[in-house]
Amino acid sequence: MAQFKKEIEEFAGRVQGIVDRHYAESFVNLPVPTITVKFGRKYAKLIREDSTGALGRTQKFVYGFVSVDTGDIYKAATWNAPAKHARGSIFNDDGGMNACTPYGIIYL
């Protein structure tokens, strides 16, 4: 389990790199959102924290989910649940990056 948590943290770091590059190229005057991980029983939730909300408050959005059992990557359906059908895996050759965009996990 400790190895798996390490893999998810590394995946979150790669996602943060995508977000950092996108904001450096397209939104140089805005603060860069941060990607954090919250572990649950079945899924690890990747949360995008954006500090550009009203009155400078932090807004939180679900970036996506990663299955704790298999490493499959899912798009968010709601704040608490992933959508059906995996979009990739953190154990693929690309580390799951084909399933990621600066804003969230890809549609099917």
N, C-alpha and C positions, 0 to 999 in steps of 0.2 A: 504494500500500500504506500509506503514511503517513496518508493521509486516512481510509482504512478503519480503521486502528488508532485514530484519533481518534474515529471514529463509535462503535466498540465501547467505548472508555473513557467516552464520554458516556452510552451505554446503561447501562453499569455504574453510573454516577453516578445515573441515574434510578432504577435498581433499588435502590440504597442509600437513596434518598429514600423508597421504599415501605417498606423495612425499618425505617428510622428512625421514620416516622410510626406504623407498627404497634406498635413497642415503646414509643413515647411514650404511646400510647393504652391498650395492654393489659398491658404488662410494665414498668412504670416503675421497678421495683427491680432489674431485670436489666441487665447490660451489653449494649449493642447489638452484634449481629454486624456484621462488615465484609465487603463484597463486593470481591474482588480478581479480576484477569484474568490468566490464563496463556495465552500464545499458542503454538499448535502449527502444524503444517503445514496441516492441513485445517480445524481448529476452534480457536476461542478458548474456553477453559473459564472459566466464572464460578464462583468458589469462595466459599462462605460460611464465614467463620472465626468460630467461636463460642467464647468463653472461659468458658463455664459448665460445662465438663466436670468430671470427677472430679478432685479435688485442684487445681482451678483451671487445669488444662491446656487448651490450645486444641484444639478439635475442628474438623475440616474436613469440609464436605459439598459436593458438586457442586450448584450452583444450576441450571446449565444450560449449553448450548453454543450458540455462534454460528458459522455457516459463514463461513470466511474468503473464500470465492469469491462467495457470493450474499447474505450478511447474514441468512440464515434462522435462526430461533431454534428450538432443539430441547430437549426435556426430556431429562434424563440417564437412561440405561438402567443404566449402571455408572459407576464412577469414570473409566474411560477411553473410554467410548463413548456417543454420543447415541442416543436412541430413534429409531425410524423416524418419518417424517412431521413436517414443519415445523409449528410452532404459531403462527408469525408471522414478521415480518421487521423488522429495525431501520430499514428504509427505508420502512415503512408510514407513513401520515399520523399515527398515534398514537405512532410511534417504537418500536413493538413492545411497548408497555406493556399491551395487552390480553392478552398471553400470560404476564404475570407476576403472581405473588402474593408475599406476604412470605416464603414458604417455598420457592418454586421455580417452575418453568415449569408451566403448566396441563396437565392431562390432556386428551385428545381427547374 
